[in-house]
Amino acid sequence: MTVHDTQLNKAVDWLAQSRRVAVLTGAGISAESGIPTFRDALTGLWERFEAADLATPRAFREDKALVWGWYEWRRMQVLSSEPNAGHRALVALSQRVEDCRLITQNVDDLHERAGSPDVVHLHGSLLHPRCFACGHPHVLPDGIPDEPEGGRSIQPPRCERCRGYVRPGVVWFGESLPTLAWSAAERAVRECDLFLSIGTSGQVFPAAGLHQIAAQQGKPIIVINPGELADGRSRELCLRGPAGEVLPALMARWSAIDP
Ligand SMILES: [Zn+2]
């Protein structure tokens, strides 16, 4: 972690002055719990596939069992993972600010399992599949799915309403973001006093779009990410490091300054 004391103090100062905070999280915070990022997701049995070729409506039409099998494999990874110190620190943050709205690009449920309520999922969720034909939600059985026997394909379940095939509840390439989730995210950023971006480069839509709204409106922005960060704007504070280290350090500093 290369965050300096002065940066942490400044971040605490900004947070303490904010009544409404909008938080956006990306793949980085899930990766710290051992969930591979989308681009790194194809290992083992899935090595010779391209994520971009599996995550489309067309791929599902052409080979439902292959695509469903891949998402079941990813769901298995998610359910075998645990929330980390970064997820938990965000719960603590939400308890300190008057109005904290959490938006995520992640399709796992680690924020919910850490204790964050009302998470806005911009890219849907692996845990909430629905019918490909009629959109009716499908309830998955409890527990962690088994590895498919002798291969990677798994037949998707059928819709209880129309007998259509059930598809993963995530946003695929070529699909638009869920309208309600996007408008909730946009509203949260427009109404916030401070925008906190975690574990995302912020360069690609939708993260870039939300970042831009915050910047255009002159909101203070805090970015937490391990990679090289584009800095320079005066209202933008970059804390370089993993969320699981920076966020707990930030909350600890806040408690030390103002118990
Ligand atoms: Zn249906």
Residues whose N, C-alpha, C, O or C-beta is under 5 A from the ligand:
A	BS01	ZN	C131 A133 C134 G135 H136 C159 R161 C162 R163 G164
